[in-house]
């Protein structure tokens, strides 16, 4: 399996964070498990959501400790996963 395309890293402002998230996306697709990221800053989160929106293989949701949290985590699941939202949100 080839995994999610790494071409998204070429012009990324937050390459390290995005590389970790793409690895998590690969794991979510392979194992059908929901993968949770570390807490992301607002710019990292925005960039990740823009990148993952282009992929049909995965779906993502942002959440934090409370609704207005500045730093949030990203839940990554396989795109054909039967859930509409992870149970943890």
N, C-alpha and C positions, 0 to 999 in steps of 0.2 A: 504494500500500500504506500502510495506516494506521500500522503499527508496533506496538510493545508499548505498552500503556496507561500514560500518565503519571500516572494517578490515584494510583498507588502512592507518588508523591512528596508527596502532601498531608500525611500524618501521619508522614513519615519523619524519623528522628532524624539520618540521614546523607544529606541530600538531594544534595549535590554528588557524592559517591561513587556513589550509586544512579543519579543521572542519567547519569553516564558509563557505568555498567554497562548501563543500558537502551539507550543508544546502541549499545554493543557488541552487545547482544542483537539489535537491529534489523539491524546489519551481518551478524551470523552467519546470521540468517534469510534475508537477501537474497542473500548470496554463498555460502552453504554452507561457509564457512570457520570454523575454530575460532578464537575471539577470546579472547585472554588479557588479564586485567585487570592493573593495577598491584598491588603488595602491599597487602593490606587488613588493618586491625586486626581483632581478634576480634569487636568489636561490629558493625563494618561488614560483615564476612563473614556473621555470623549474620543480620543484617537482610536482606542480599541473598539469602541462601538461602531465607528465609521468603517474600520477594516472588516470586522466580523459581519457587518451588514451585507457585504459582498459575497459571503460564503453561504451556500445552501446546506452545506454539510453540518453546520452547527447553529445553535441558537444561544443567545446570551441574555442575562438579566443582571441589572445592577441593584445592589442593596447594601445597606449599612446597618449600624447599630440602632439607628432611629431614622425616621423618614427624612429629616433635613440634614443628615450627616454629610459633611464635606467630602471626606474620604470614604469611598465605598468599595466593596468587593464585587467581582464579576463571577457569576455562575455560568458555566459553559456546559452545554448538553448537546448530544447528537441532534442533528436537524430533524431526523425522523423519529425522535423520541416521542412517546405518546403523551407526555405531560405538557400542559400549557404553561405551567410555572413550576419551578422546583418546590418541593414540600418545605424547604427551609426558608422561603420568603414569606 
